[in-house]
Amino acid sequence: MGLDAFVCCNCIKEGKAPAHPFPELLAIDKTGEAILRKEGEISLNLWLVHDKWCRKSCAHSGYLISKRLGNIAAVAHVREFLERNSSHDFPLLIERVVYDGTHCGDCISASDAPQLLAETQRLRGLTSDPLILQFTSDVTELAEASISTGNPIVF
């Protein structure tokens, strides 16, 4: 168990992908991910064809960046460090990223990514701990990808 995060690319949204096998069913959800519209019941076969298309839709396979932020213990280590060091300076990191080592399905909007980036840079300046430095490097990449695409960081 651990904490993973990703940011979708915009290749499909910007029309850089090859034609979808079912263009009338193609939609982009709030995370920037290509999905099939839920008009009636969509068969498993249609989803499998769609998933195969997504994997080959662009060089990113739909995901600009995907990071493993750490296992439960690593995330707890980062959280404990933040709580010991001016936790009020890191509201997004504490309340929306490291609050749980396995949360999933939630996201940080692209409009919040600059604040997350600033908090991450502040954290980087507080320590030489290699685990926390790797965490800050990964979160920085995610925040920058979110800002550049306008898509959220999804956990």
Secondary structure, DSSP 8 states (H G I E B T S, - for coil): -EEEEEEE-STTTTT-S---SSTTTEEE-TTS-EEE--SS---HHHHHHHHHHHHHSSTTTTEEEEEEEEEHHHHHHHHHHHHHS-GGG-HHIIIIITT-SS--S-EE-GGGHHHHHHHHHHHHTT---HHHHHHHHHHHHHHHHHHHH---EE-
